[in-house]
Amino acid sequence: MYNFSPMKKPDYLRRIMEINRISLSEVDSTNNYAAKLLLEGKVPHGTVISALHQYQGRGQRSNTWESTPGQNLTASWVLHLDHSNFEKIVALNKAISLAIRNSIAHYLPKSIVKIKWPNDIFVNEKKVSGTLIETQMHADKTATLICGIGVNVHQTKFQSAKATSLFQENPNLDIALDDLMENIHQNIALYFNEWNSGNSTKIEQEYLSQLLGMNERRSFEHQGNVIEGVIIGVDEWGRLKLEAKDGILLFQAGDIVWQ
């Protein structure tokens, strides 16, 4: 019923994660499409579902993802895990953030590309990429991640002043969406392999080294109040660690809004 078409890849990548791709012209959400496929049957590990137009793209906390059709990358990756250990899944989330960050840094000066907790990618303090990771736990104690990734590539006009694109940051950039997708897939495969080998400490260290605002004083809104503190890390449960005047504060994603 579905045509999983192979994408070109180097030999070493075949040993890490097979690539299967479903290309759509239009869909409500690539994450929704992936979830429906999983309900209907087995979806190979590493399957990529891409769409030129995603008309109900979703972000974190029920936000919508603004994207002009055909100008940006909108795709979802399906990753199967042999366990459902939440702490290890948090580490994998960090690994995926690094994979996307490094793919974008391939096209821009590396020093300006940062991970905004928990997994957005910012360039010059503006959002260029967002990720929505949805986890399905299974009765046999395995799990499946659906990783919806949006990257602003060619778009130049946004409703938000805090958004940007690869082209806005580098007008001389000539990049095809498929090339960017291949780059991201390779990095996801490499970081998945790193994570699967048990190198969570290495991933954690690299994640913190690329974290926006790390060891800097930042302001946040929390329950109608403004909180100031120094970002000192992210714990094993994915909570942001903030050193404030009242001590160390921990926040889940969605608890606070950056000022």
Secondary structure by P-SEA (a helix, b strand, c coil): ccccccccccaaaaacbbbbbbbbcccccaaaaaaaaaaacccccbbbbbbccccccccccbbbbbbcccccccbbbbbbbccccaaaaaaaaaaaaaaaaaaaaaacccccccccccbbbbccccccbbbbbbbbbccccccccbbbbbbbccccccccccccccccccccbbbbaaaaaaaaaaaaaaaaaaaaacaaaaaaaaaaaacccccbbbbbbcccbbbbbbbccccccbbbbbbccccbbbbcccccccc
